[in-house]
Amino acid sequence: MQNTITKTFKSDKKPSFKCMDRGENNAFYLIEKRLTKVFKEEMESENSIFKYVAPSVVHKMALFVSGIANRSCSVGIAGETASGKSTIAFDIIDTLEAFAEEFSVSDLITRINTDDYYYDRSDMVKAAGSFAEFAKHYDLDVPEALELSLMKKHIEALLDGEDVYLPKYDMSGTAIRKDNETLAVPSKIIISEGLFTLTDEVVDAFDFKIYVDVSTDVQKERFYRRAAERSLGSSVDEVYENASSKAKIHIYPTIKKADIVLSGEADRIAYKNFINKILNIVKEVHVKDVLLYCV
């Protein structure tokens, strides 16, 4: 996908204000204008982190930053294996957590790990004799291998302000999933990343839908490097071919549902710098309780 710079960031729809006075109205549009500038500068920069930003993104973000959307927001990040989605998600989380620590912001972010929603198939692994033998006859690279309906239910419960006990899947090769294992409390941002995060079963749970795009050459090089670290041995070619073929069917098409497409090859520092620019606006609005009128 080529780098796409939208002609306008503002949605055609005006925000629906409830009991807003003139000052609040002006503040919202100022925040939207500030965000527009930050996004536009990044998209027009060399080696931008963005490949595409939908026209509605800045408007929607302004609703949350301003507090008009007076609830948590949810972010879903998807992409093929070795696209960089996990790295980007953790960089975003690290940057947000550093902000929360600096300004003593409680319950800023909750991470939902999509992989924890794989169905428990431990009995099948035992019957097969090993995870490797099990994997020859059971496809883990399709959405049906995960209980995405439960994941959606958990995200929606958190957005409604409810505590949730999340499952935990053992990735060491047992295929054991322990349910009600980890307590998750409602926070200001709910973030989830995974192969199937933007598939039909769960995509509607997210306010911001992000797809991480990467060239085939870079993805393949990363995959084989990771495979060597995990000692996949002679099965690596078969694993890669299966993952790639299934991605063409189940993962890459979800790019059409994304309102943000990120480059999986951009500098990691660039992602953090961009998030910090957004957080500077948040800081001025909510932490310092003052919005600088310099646009």
C-alpha positions as CSV (number, residue, x, y, z in Angstrom):
1,M,0.0,0.0,0.0
2,Q,1.4,3.4,-1.0
3,N,1.7,6.2,1.5
4,T,-1.7,8.0,1.4
5,I,-2.1,11.5,2.7
6,T,-5.7,12.4,3.1
7,K,-6.7,15.8,1.8
8,T,-8.7,16.6,5.0
9,F,-8.6,15.1,8.5
10,K,-11.9,16.4,9.7
11,S,-15.0,14.3,9.4
12,D,-18.0,15.8,7.5
13,K,-20.0,15.2,10.7
14,K,-19.9,17.8,13.4
15,P,-19.5,16.4,17.0
16,S,-22.6,15.9,18.9
17,F,-22.2,18.2,22.0
18,K,-24.3,17.6,25.1
19,C,-24.8,20.7,27.2
20,M,-21.7,22.4,26.0
21,D,-21.1,26.0,26.5
22,R,-19.3,28.2,23.9
23,G,-16.0,27.9,25.7
24,E,-16.1,24.1,25.6
25,N,-17.1,24.2,21.9
26,N,-14.1,26.4,21.1
27,A,-11.8,24.2,23.1
28,F,-12.9,21.1,21.2
29,Y,-12.2,22.7,17.8
30,L,-8.8,23.9,19.1
31,I,-7.8,20.4,20.2
32,E,-9.0,19.1,16.8
33,K,-6.9,21.7,15.1
34,R,-3.8,20.9,17.2
35,L,-4.2,17.1,16.5
36,T,-4.7,17.8,12.8
37,K,-1.4,19.6,12.7
38,V,0.5,16.8,14.5
39,F,-0.9,14.1,12.2
40,K,-0.3,16.2,9.0
41,E,3.3,16.9,9.9
42,E,4.0,13.2,10.5
43,M,2.3,12.0,7.4
44,E,4.2,14.5,5.3
45,S,7.5,13.7,6.9
46,E,10.2,11.5,5.3
47,N,9.8,7.8,6.4
48,S,6.5,8.6,8.1
49,I,5.1,6.0,10.5
50,F,1.8,6.3,8.6
51,K,0.7,4.7,5.3
52,Y,-2.9,5.8,5.7
53,V,-5.1,7.8,8.1
54,A,-8.9,7.9,7.6
55,P,-10.5,11.3,7.6
56,S,-12.5,10.5,10.8
57,V,-9.5,9.6,13.0
58,V,-8.5,13.1,14.2
59,H,-12.1,14.1,14.9
60,K,-12.7,11.0,16.9
61,M,-9.4,11.4,18.8
62,A,-10.3,15.0,19.6
63,L,-13.6,13.7,21.2
64,F,-11.6,11.5,23.6
65,V,-8.8,14.0,24.3
66,S,-11.3,16.8,25.1
67,G,-13.4,14.5,27.3
68,I,-16.5,14.9,25.3
69,A,-16.4,11.2,24.7
70,N,-16.6,10.5,28.4
71,R,-15.6,6.9,28.5
72,S,-12.7,4.6,27.8
73,C,-11.4,4.2,24.3
74,S,-10.4,0.9,22.7
75,V,-7.6,0.3,20.3
76,G,-7.1,-2.8,18.1
77,I,-3.8,-3.5,16.4
78,A,-3.6,-6.3,13.7
79,G,-1.1,-7.4,11.1
80,E,0.5,-10.5,9.7
81,T,3.1,-12.5,11.6
82,A,6.4,-10.7,12.0
83,S,4.8,-7.4,10.8
84,G,6.0,-5.6,13.9
85,K,2.6,-5.2,15.5
86,S,3.7,-6.6,18.9
87,T,6.7,-4.3,19.0
88,I,4.6,-1.3,18.1
89,A,2.0,-2.2,20.7
90,F,4.6,-2.5,23.5
91,D,6.3,0.8,22.4
92,I,2.9,2.5,22.6
93,I,2.2,0.9,26.0
94,D,5.7,1.8,27.4
95,T,5.3,5.4,26.3
96,L,1.8,5.7,27.9
97,E,2.9,4.0,31.1
98,A,5.9,6.4,31.4
99,F,3.5,9.3,31.0
100,A,1.1,7.8,33.6
101,E,4.0,7.4,36.1
102,E,5.3,10.9,35.5
103,F,2.0,12.6,36.1
104,S,0.5,10.0,38.6
105,V,-2.3,9.0,36.2
106,S,-4.1,5.9,37.5
107,D,-5.6,3.2,35.4
108,L,-4.4,4.7,32.1
109,I,-4.1,1.5,30.0
110,T,-5.1,-2.1,30.0
111,R,-3.7,-4.6,27.5
112,I,-5.7,-7.5,26.2
113,N,-3.5,-10.2,24.7
114,T,-5.4,-11.8,21.7
115,D,-3.2,-14.9,21.9
116,D,-4.7,-15.7,25.3
117,Y,-8.0,-16.5,23.6
118,Y,-6.8,-19.6,21.8
119,Y,-9.0,-22.5,22.7
120,D,-7.6,-25.0,25.2
121,R,-6.5,-28.0,23.1
122,S,-4.3,-29.6,25.7
123,D,-6.1,-33.0,25.4
124,M,-5.4,-33.0,21.7
125,V,-1.7,-32.3,22.3
126,K,-1.5,-35.2,24.8
127,A,-3.3,-37.5,22.3
128,A,-0.9,-36.5,19.6
129,G,2.2,-37.0,21.8
130,S,3.7,-33.6,21.2
131,F,2.7,-30.1,20.2
132,A,4.6,-30.5,16.9
133,E,2.5,-33.5,16.0
134,F,-0.7,-31.7,17.1
135,A,0.1,-28.7,15.0
136,K,0.4,-30.9,11.9
137,H,-3.3,-31.6,12.1
138,Y,-4.7,-28.5,13.8
139,D,-4.5,-25.1,12.2
140,L,-3.6,-22.3,14.6
141,D,-3.5,-19.7,11.8
142,V,-7.2,-19.3,11.4
143,P,-9.6,-17.1,13.4
144,E,-11.6,-20.2,14.4
145,A,-8.7,-21.3,16.6
146,L,-9.5,-18.5,19.0
147,E,-12.5,-17.6,21.1
148,L,-12.8,-14.1,19.7
149,S,-16.4,-13.7,20.9
150,L,-15.2,-14.0,24.5
151,M,-12.5,-11.4,23.8
152,K,-15.1,-9.0,22.4
153,K,-17.3,-9.6,25.5
154,H,-14.4,-8.8,27.8
155,I,-13.4,-5.6,26.0
156,E,-17.0,-4.4,26.0
157,A,-17.3,-5.2,29.7
158,L,-14.2,-3.1,30.4
159,L,-15.6,-0.2,28.3
160,D,-18.7,-0.4,30.4
161,G,-16.7,0.0,33.6
162,E,-16.7,-3.6,34.7
163,D,-13.8,-5.7,36.1
164,V,-13.0,-8.7,34.0
165,Y,-11.0,-11.9,34.7
166,L,-9.0,-12.7,31.5
167,P,-7.8,-16.1,30.3
168,K,-4.1,-17.0,30.0
169,Y,-2.9,-19.3,27.3
170,D,0.3,-21.3,27.7
171,M,2.5,-20.6,24.6
172,S,5.2,-23.1,25.6
173,G,3.5,-26.0,23.7
174,T,0.9,-27.4,26.1
175,A,-2.1,-25.6,24.5
176,I,-3.5,-25.1,28.0
177,R,-5.7,-22.1,28.5
178,K,-6.6,-21.2,32.1
179,D,-9.8,-19.2,32.3
180,N,-10.5,-16.4,34.8
181,E,-6.7,-16.1,35.4
182,T,-5.9,-12.4,35.3
183,L,-7.8,-9.5,36.8
184,A,-8.3,-6.6,34.4
185,V,-9.7,-3.3,35.6
186,P,-11.4,-0.6,33.5
187,S,-8.9,2.0,32.3
188,K,-8.8,5.0,30.1
189,I,-7.4,3.0,27.1
190,I,-8.0,-0.7,26.3
191,I,-5.4,-1.9,23.8
192,S,-5.2,-5.3,22.0
193,E,-2.9,-6.7,19.3
194,G,-2.9,-9.9,17.4
195,L,-3.2,-11.6,14.1
196,F,-7.0,-11.6,14.1
197,T,-7.8,-8.5,16.1
198,L,-9.6,-6.8,13.1
199,T,-11.6,-9.9,12.0
200,D,-15.4,-9.8,11.9
201,E,-15.8,-11.5,15.3
202,V,-14.2,-8.7,17.3
203,V,-13.5,-5.6,15.2
204,D,-16.6,-3.7,16.3
205,A,-15.3,-3.6,19.8
206,F,-12.6,-1.1,18.8
207,D,-12.8,2.7,18.5
208,F,-9.5,2.9,16.7
209,K,-8.6,0.1,14.3
210,I,-4.9,-0.1,13.3
211,Y,-3.2,-2.4,10.8
212,V,0.6,-2.8,10.6
213,D,1.7,-3.3,7.1
214,V,5.2,-4.6,6.1
215,S,6.9,-5.7,2.9
216,T,7.1,-9.4,2.2
217,D,10.9,-9.4,2.1
218,V,11.2,-7.7,5.6
219,Q,8.5,-9.9,7.0
220,K,10.1,-13.1,5.8
221,E,13.6,-12.1,7.1
222,R,12.1,-11.3,10.5
223,F,10.1,-14.6,10.6
224,Y,13.2,-16.8,9.8
225,R,15.3,-14.9,12.3
226,R,12.7,-15.5,15.0
227,A,12.3,-19.1,13.9
228,A,16.0,-19.7,14.4
229,E,15.7,-18.3,17.9
230,R,12.8,-20.6,18.7
231,S,14.6,-23.7,17.1
232,L,11.8,-24.6,14.7
233,G,14.4,-26.5,12.6
234,S,13.3,-28.2,9.4
235,S,9.7,-27.4,9.9
236,V,10.2,-23.6,9.5
237,D,9.5,-23.6,5.7
238,E,6.2,-25.4,6.2
239,V,5.2,-23.2,9.1
240,Y,6.0,-20.0,7.1
241,E,4.1,-21.1,4.0
242,N,1.0,-22.1,6.0
243,A,1.1,-18.8,8.0
244,S,1.5,-16.8,4.8
245,S,-1.2,-18.6,2.8
246,K,-3.7,-18.2,5.7
247,A,-2.8,-14.6,6.2
248,K,-3.8,-13.8,2.6
249,I,-7.2,-15.2,3.4
250,H,-7.8,-14.1,7.0
251,I,-5.5,-11.3,7.9
252,Y,-4.4,-9.0,5.0
253,P,-8.1,-8.4,4.0
254,T,-8.7,-6.8,7.4
255,I,-6.6,-3.9,6.3
256,K,-9.8,-2.6,4.7
257,K,-11.3,-2.2,8.1
258,A,-8.5,-0.2,9.5
259,D,-8.8,3.5,10.0
260,I,-5.0,3.8,10.5
261,V,-2.4,1.8,8.6
262,L,1.1,1.9,10.1
263,S,4.4,1.1,8.5
264,G,5.9,-1.9,10.2
265,E,9.3,-0.8,9.0
266,A,9.4,2.7,10.5
267,D,11.9,3.6,13.2
268,R,10.7,2.6,16.6
269,I,11.7,6.0,18.0
270,A,9.4,7.7,15.5
271,Y,6.4,5.9,17.0
272,K,7.3,7.0,20.5
273,N,8.0,10.5,19.4
274,F,4.5,10.7,17.7
275,I,2.7,9.3,20.8
276,N,4.6,11.9,22.9
277,K,3.3,14.7,20.7
278,I,-0.2,13.5,21.3
279,L,0.4,13.2,25.0
280,N,1.8,16.8,25.1
281,I,-1.7,17.9,24.0
282,V,-3.3,15.7,26.6
283,K,-1.0,17.1,29.2
284,E,-1.9,20.7,28.3
285,V,-5.6,19.9,28.4
286,H,-5.9,17.7,31.5
287,V,-2.7,17.8,33.5
288,K,-1.7,21.4,33.3
289,D,-5.4,22.3,32.9
290,V,-4.4,24.8,30.2
291,L,-4.5,24.7,26.4
292,L,-1.8,26.7,24.7
293,Y,-3.3,28.7,21.9
294,C,-0.4,28.4,19.5
295,V,-1.4,26.5,16.4
